[in-house]
Amino acid sequence: MKIAVDTNILLRAAARDDPQQAVLAAQLLRAAERVAVPLAVLCEFAWVMRSLYKKSAPEVARSIRSLVTSPNVVTHLPAVEAGLELLEASGDFADGVIAHEGDWLGAEEFVSFDKKAVSLLQSQGKRARLLS
């Protein structure tokens, strides 16, 4: 079976806050021949784990790395790595993904009202501009 997963499947498997759903989610993820994980799902996952479950950036990064290195998981790894790089620099995973995808789509710079995101991206040598 080849599946695309919703964020709630990953959250149940990682957070284990609902024992019955956690077991079902883990079984599904192990049994699938291919698990397609869209970037939007990983962005939601990181946000929910940080904001709702109060997990640290390193904990969230470990969860994402564990998932995307599973042999049956497919995702856009360069974008995931960009998100992890920003997350581990105390930024938002989604901002790293967005900046990477923007580059991939031909953008010359990341533009935002988010001072922290712009500053972190600039510190990584990426072109980013604060709109003010």
N, C-alpha and C positions, 0 to 999 in steps of 0.2 A: 504494500500500500504506500502511495506517495501522497503526502499531505502538506497543506499550509496550515500553520497554527496561529491562533489568535493569542493575544497577550495573556488572557486569563488562563490558558493552558500552561504557559511558562510560569506565571505567578503561582499557580497552585503547586506545581512541581518544586519550585524554589522555596516558597514561603511555608508550605505545608501547614497552612492555617485551617484547612478543611481536610481532615485525614482521608475521608472517602474520595474526594476529588483529587487529592494529592496522589493517591495510589493509581487512580485511573489515568491521570495525566502522565505520570512516570511510565506506566505500562505502555501507553500510546507512543510516547517519545522513543522508548526502547524498541518497540515492535515495528515501527514504520521503516520501510526501506529507504525513504527519503523524507526529510522534514524541511520544508521550505520556510525560512524565517525572514519575512520582509523587514526592511529597515524600520518602518513605522512601528512594527511590533516591538523591536528592540528599544526604540526611543520611548515608547509607552512603558515598557518593562522597567527601564532605568529610572524613569520619572516616578513611577508608583513605588518601586523599591526604596528610593531615596525619600520621597515625601510621605507616603502612607506607612510604610514598614520601618522607616527611620534607619535604613541600612547605610553603612558608611560607603564612601566611594570605592575603597578597595574591595569591600564585600560584593558590591554590585559588579565591579570589573571582573572579579573571580567568577561570579555566576555567568556572566556573559561569555567570558573566555571558555569556561567549561562547556557551555552549550555549543558555541560555534566551532570548537575543535572536535566535537563528536563526529565520528565517521559518516553518519547518515544525515548530517545537517548541511544545508546549503544556504548561503547568504552572500551578500556583497562584502567580502572580507576587507578590502581596502577602506571602505566607508566605516566598517565596524572598528577597525584599528584607529582611524581618525577620531571616532567618537570616544574610544577608550583613552586615547592620548589626552583629550581634553578633560574627560572625567577624572583621570588620574592627576591632572594638574589643578584640580578643585573646580572645574567647570562643569557644564552640562554635556552629557553624552550627545544629546540631540544637536547641539550647536556644532560639535565636531563633525557629525554626520552631514549636517546641512552645508557646512563650509566645504567639505570634501565633494559632495554631490554637485555643488555649485561650480567648483573647479572642473569637475568631470564634464559638466554641461557647457563649459566654455566661459564661465565668469572669470573676470580678472581680479575681483576682490569680494570679500564678504562685507556686507553693510548691515548695521544693526543699531538700535537704540540701547542695546545691552552693553554697558561699559565693561563689565567683567569678561564677557565673551570676546569682545574686540581686543581687549588687553591681552588675554591669554593666547588668542590666535596670533597676535603680533609677536608675542614673546616666543612663539614657536616658529617665527620667520614667515608667517603667512600674511598675505595682504588682507587687511581688515580695516574698516573705517567706521568710526562712530558718527552717526547722523545726529546732528544737534542744531 
